[in-house]
Amino acid sequence: MVGLAEAQVPNLDRLTRAELGRFIDDTEGRRNLWGRRRGGVRATEQLREYALLRASALSYREARDFARAAREEAACARLLAELPDWARW
């Protein structure tokens, strides 16, 4: 897994598309990255969604579709703002 340990999340903004893909694969089926921590299930879902959107934004940028990339990045920013402090990188 890409540096993922309990209560420690890699900086998803610094990962490549391949690394984001590994993070997405590694978190699939994991309900709570923080064991039984309250709010962990929702935070895990948000992080996975963030990684999906971030990978999509990188793909759009490579394709020079900057408008779509910007929409994905705006969605990432909204998700990041909703994450609890303990779930952020």
C-alpha positions in Angstrom: 0.0 0.0 0.0 1.2 3.5 -0.7 2.4 4.5 2.8 -1.0 3.8 4.3 -1.0 2.9 8.0 -3.7 3.2 10.6 -4.3 6.9 11.3 -1.8 7.9 8.7 -2.9 8.9 5.1 -0.4 9.6 2.3 -0.6 13.0 0.7 -2.9 12.1 -2.1 -2.1 15.3 -4.0 1.5 14.2 -4.4 0.8 10.7 -5.7 1.0 9.7 -9.4 -1.9 8.2 -11.2 -0.4 4.8 -10.7 0.1 5.4 -6.9 -3.5 6.7 -6.7 -4.6 3.5 -8.4 -2.8 1.4 -5.8 -4.4 3.4 -3.0 -7.8 2.9 -4.6 -7.2 -0.8 -4.9 -5.8 -1.1 -1.4 -8.7 0.7 0.2 -11.4 -1.2 -1.7 -13.4 -3.3 0.7 -11.9 -1.6 3.8 -14.6 0.0 5.7 -12.6 1.9 8.2 -8.9 2.7 7.9 -8.8 3.7 11.6 -10.2 0.6 13.2 -13.2 1.4 15.2 -12.7 5.2 15.3 -16.0 7.1 15.1 -16.4 8.7 11.6 -13.7 6.4 10.1 -16.1 4.7 7.7 -17.2 8.0 6.2 -13.6 9.3 6.1 -12.4 6.1 4.4 -15.2 6.5 1.7 -14.2 10.2 1.3 -10.5 9.4 0.9 -11.3 6.8 -1.7 -13.5 9.2 -3.6 -10.9 11.9 -3.4 -8.3 9.5 -4.9 -10.7 8.6 -7.7 -11.4 12.2 -8.5 -7.7 13.2 -8.3 -6.7 10.4 -10.7 -9.4 11.5 -13.0 -8.2 15.1 -12.8 -4.7 14.1 -13.7 -5.9 12.1 -16.7 -7.9 15.1 -17.9 -4.9 17.4 -17.5 -2.8 15.0 -19.5 -5.5 15.1 -22.2 -5.4 18.9 -22.0 -9.1 19.0 -21.0 -8.5 21.7 -18.4 -12.1 22.5 -17.8 -12.9 18.9 -16.7 -9.8 18.7 -14.7 -10.8 21.9 -12.9 -14.2 20.4 -12.1 -12.6 17.3 -10.6 -10.2 19.4 -8.6 -13.0 21.5 -7.2 -14.8 18.3 -6.1 -11.5 17.2 -4.4 -11.3 20.5 -2.6 -14.9 20.1 -1.3 -14.1 16.6 -0.1 -10.9 17.7 1.6 -12.8 20.5 3.4 -15.3 17.9 4.7 -12.6 15.5 6.0 -12.0 15.5 9.8 -8.5 16.9 10.7 -7.4 13.4 11.9 -8.1 11.9 8.4 -6.0 14.5 6.4 -2.5 14.3 5.3 
